[in-house]
Amino acid sequence: MGPYDRTGFPWAQSVLVFVPYKKRQACARESDTLRLFHSSSSRFAPTLSVSSSASPPACSRSSAHEAPGRRDGGEASGDGREEDGAKVGLPALDISFAFPQATPASIFPPSASDYYQLDDLLTTGEQSIRKKVRAIMEKEIAPIMTVYWEKAEFPFHAIPKLSTLGVAGGTIKGYGCPGLSITASAVTMAEIARVDASCSTFVLVHSSLAMVTIALCGSEVQKQKYLPPLAQLTAIGCWALTEPNHGSDASSLITTATKVPGGWHIDGQKRWIGNSTFADVLLVLARNADTKQLNGFIVRKGAPGLKATKIENKIGLRMVQNGDIVFNKVFVPEEDRLPGVNSFQDISKVLAISRVMVAWQPIGISMGVFDVCHRYLKERKQFGAPLAAFQLNQEKLVRMLGNIQAMLLVGWRLCKLYESGKMTPGHASLGKGWTSRMSREVVSLGRELLGGNGILADFLVAKAFCDLEPIYSYEGTYDINSLVTGREITGIASFKPAALPKARL
Ligand SMILES: Cc1cc2nc3c(=O)[nH]c(=O)nc-3n(C[C@H](O)[C@H](O)[C@H](O)COP(=O)(O)OP(=O)(O)OC[C@H]3O[C@@H](n4cnc5c(N)ncnc54)[C@H](O)[C@@H]3O)c2cc1C
């Protein structure tokens, strides 16, 4: 059975025939002779109503397929065309109508990826928050994520829903924070990433970087003032370390903090800072102009001299608003200097937690991709059989599943090492680097399995494929994390080249 047979119209394939623009306009006026629309009860049963002719005129064949399921809900009357050529043709069909054989990710599939039953390794509290986060993400975020990802906009209206996840502040105890175990924090990070990696990055930056820095390095007054609204997501945080000239070698950063009466002046530039275009609270790392050591500051939104500009044209994590920040003599009162940041070493305890969390993002992304593929392969038929019936496809699916089980166990063990106080920087780096590498194989297999739909954000896999790339590179690239572990196991640091030939410098 071919894809068009479901309409019951042998002539339906004629939609592929090119119809000139002027003729289509004329056809659009005839569109009331034939209306094809979605049944609200079933995606798979488009209803047909023919008002006059059983054999529609040739021009109606195109308009018949233009009316239903349009994203803008408009009539098939030529909307979406612009004479200047900026936009040619009609708006896209709704994906459920254009490709009715498989369910898009807006209706998220049930979890099928937890093959070795991770739940058995979790406490009942960890299991229940995992379940709760999964349900909220599937219900509230899955239906809107493709649209916002495409627009590269953050869904601000969804922040109250993200607040109900109850994860902001993660392991922090008191100050209105949930005081979760690191394992609960990690599995919920994966559940968020399973549905949408941008949302997980939003939470990661806000919670595991900005809030954890205040909790670990802030004064008691700062904790009481800033943490409660951040925990409720009524205030949003960001965390600024990376600079245009200092990415992997961030510890060499050159943004300066100069002592002035009553506080500090911050001067310099930051790059890639997630949430920074709208954050209420910016955690900024800068070099003390006197001591040359690293200091930390809480900069408030709207401070004179502060300018954050959105980085455009990203191919991954498109909902996340990453910014370039320029600081021009931004005054920070003394009360907003973090007393606990006096060297780069002081933020390594923050990075220890955030790296564990980032290690769980590729796990979640892989779970979501597997779950979508698992459903898709059973729904989509080719050569008279579901795609799931082909041996090659089963092998790919099983390879993905194997990677996920291994990642879950490594991620879980990393949490246990952290909880027992035994986790080293090398452990955390191996976890983050390795899960992002394994996940690259999962998302690329998933992309293959979905064929053409593997490049459409509507079926999650293409979106996840792109979202994984920045995660592979942030919070220490795969290479830098490998070098951290390499240094630990060999005792030899190889971040800097042994020698550069002078002639080439
Ligand atoms: C989407 C996104 C969100 C981000 N969010 C934040 C944020 O919120 N806050 C923040 O502070 N930063 C953020 N970052 C910055 C991120 O941490 C950096 O991009 C990352 O550290 C890598 O730095 P770089 O991009 O400058 O790459 P580079 O340092 O220029 O590296 C380029 C390549 O060279 C390799 N390389 C570099 N040095 C070595 C070496 N010694 N040995 C071997 N290979 C090496 C790297 O592995 C990489 O492959 C974000 C980045 C992205 C893409």
Ligand as a Chemical Component Dictionary entry (heavy atoms), coordinates in Angstrom:
data_LIG
# 
_chem_comp.id                   LIG 
_chem_comp.type                 NON-POLYMER 
_chem_comp.pdbx_formal_charge   0 
_chem_comp.three_letter_code    LIG 
# 
loop_
_chem_comp_atom.comp_id 
_chem_comp_atom.atom_id 
_chem_comp_atom.alt_atom_id 
_chem_comp_atom.type_symbol 
_chem_comp_atom.charge 
_chem_comp_atom.model_Cartn_x 
_chem_comp_atom.model_Cartn_y 
_chem_comp_atom.model_Cartn_z 
_chem_comp_atom.pdbx_ordinal 
LIG C1  C1  C 0 25.815 26.043 23.193 1  
LIG C2  C2  C 0 26.910 26.430 24.118 2  
LIG C3  C3  C 0 26.615 26.847 25.405 3  
LIG C4  C4  C 0 27.622 27.297 26.257 4  
LIG N1  N1  N 0 27.291 27.803 27.472 5  
LIG C5  C5  C 0 28.252 28.363 28.242 6  
LIG C6  C6  C 0 27.906 29.041 29.460 7  
LIG O1  O1  O 0 26.746 29.104 29.837 8  
LIG N2  N2  N 0 28.901 29.613 30.188 9  
LIG C7  C7  C 0 30.215 29.569 29.795 10 
LIG O2  O2  O 0 31.056 30.104 30.500 11 
LIG N3  N3  N 0 30.567 28.935 28.637 12 
LIG C8  C8  C 0 29.621 28.347 27.844 13 
LIG N4  N4  N 0 29.964 27.724 26.672 14 
LIG C9  C9  C 0 31.358 27.727 26.232 15 
LIG C10 C10 C 0 32.004 26.350 26.199 16 
LIG O3  O3  O 0 32.286 25.906 27.484 17 
LIG C11 C11 C 0 33.221 26.410 25.265 18 
LIG O4  O4  O 0 32.711 26.495 23.951 19 
LIG C12 C12 C 0 34.128 25.232 25.412 20 
LIG O5  O5  O 0 34.834 25.284 26.615 21 
LIG C13 C13 C 0 35.128 25.101 24.257 22 
LIG O6  O6  O 0 35.777 26.309 24.021 23 
LIG P1  P1  P 0 35.878 26.886 22.535 24 
LIG O7  O7  O 0 34.534 26.809 21.928 25 
LIG O8  O8  O 0 36.517 28.208 22.619 26 
LIG O9  O9  O 0 36.787 25.867 21.742 27 
LIG P2  P2  P 0 38.440 25.911 21.608 28 
LIG O10 O10 O 0 39.005 26.038 22.967 29 
LIG O11 O11 O 0 38.809 26.939 20.612 30 
LIG O12 O12 O 0 38.717 24.481 21.038 31 
LIG C14 C14 C 0 38.581 24.143 19.641 32 
LIG C15 C15 C 0 39.063 22.709 19.438 33 
LIG O13 O13 O 0 40.432 22.571 19.847 34 
LIG C16 C16 C 0 40.543 21.536 20.816 35 
LIG N5  N5  N 0 41.548 21.886 21.820 36 
LIG C17 C17 C 0 41.654 23.051 22.503 37 
LIG N6  N6  N 0 42.697 22.994 23.358 38 
LIG C18 C18 C 0 43.242 21.763 23.226 39 
LIG C19 C19 C 0 44.340 21.068 23.834 40 
LIG N7  N7  N 0 45.082 21.634 24.783 41 
LIG N8  N8  N 0 44.602 19.814 23.433 42 
LIG C20 C20 C 0 43.841 19.212 22.484 43 
LIG N9  N9  N 0 42.801 19.804 21.867 44 
LIG C21 C21 C 0 42.513 21.050 22.240 45 
LIG C22 C22 C 0 39.171 21.420 21.438 46 
LIG O14 O14 O 0 38.953 20.124 21.986 47 
LIG C23 C23 C 0 38.280 21.697 20.240 48 
LIG O15 O15 O 0 38.111 20.521 19.493 49 
LIG C24 C24 C 0 28.969 27.254 25.818 50 
LIG C25 C25 C 0 29.265 26.784 24.542 51 
LIG C26 C26 C 0 28.257 26.387 23.689 52 
LIG C27 C27 C 0 28.627 25.930 22.298 53 
# 
loop_
_chem_comp_bond.comp_id 
_chem_comp_bond.atom_id_1 
_chem_comp_bond.atom_id_2 
_chem_comp_bond.value_order 
_chem_comp_bond.pdbx_ordinal 
LIG C1  C2  SING 1  
LIG C2  C3  SING 2  
LIG C2  C26 DOUB 3  
LIG C3  C4  DOUB 4  
LIG C4  N1  SING 5  
LIG C4  C24 SING 6  
LIG N1  C5  DOUB 7  
LIG C5  C6  SING 8  
LIG C5  C8  SING 9  
LIG C6  O1  DOUB 10 
LIG C6  N2  SING 11 
LIG N2  C7  SING 12 
LIG C7  O2  DOUB 13 
LIG C7  N3  SING 14 
LIG N3  C8  DOUB 15 
LIG C8  N4  SING 16 
LIG N4  C9  SING 17 
LIG N4  C24 SING 18 
LIG C9  C10 SING 19 
LIG C10 O3  SING 20 
LIG C10 C11 SING 21 
LIG C11 O4  SING 22 
LIG C11 C12 SING 23 
LIG C12 O5  SING 24 
LIG C12 C13 SING 25 
LIG C13 O6  SING 26 
LIG O6  P1  SING 27 
LIG P1  O7  DOUB 28 
LIG P1  O8  SING 29 
LIG P1  O9  SING 30 
LIG O9  P2  SING 31 
LIG P2  O10 DOUB 32 
LIG P2  O11 SING 33 
LIG P2  O12 SING 34 
LIG O12 C14 SING 35 
LIG C14 C15 SING 36 
LIG C15 O13 SING 37 
LIG C15 C23 SING 38 
LIG O13 C16 SING 39 
LIG C16 N5  SING 40 
LIG C16 C22 SING 41 
LIG N5  C17 SING 42 
LIG N5  C21 SING 43 
LIG C17 N6  DOUB 44 
LIG N6  C18 SING 45 
LIG C18 C19 SING 46 
LIG C18 C21 DOUB 47 
LIG C19 N7  SING 48 
LIG C19 N8  DOUB 49 
LIG N8  C20 SING 50 
LIG C20 N9  DOUB 51 
LIG N9  C21 SING 52 
LIG C22 O14 SING 53 
LIG C22 C23 SING 54 
LIG C23 O15 SING 55 
LIG C24 C25 DOUB 56 
LIG C25 C26 SING 57 
LIG C26 C27 SING 58 
# 
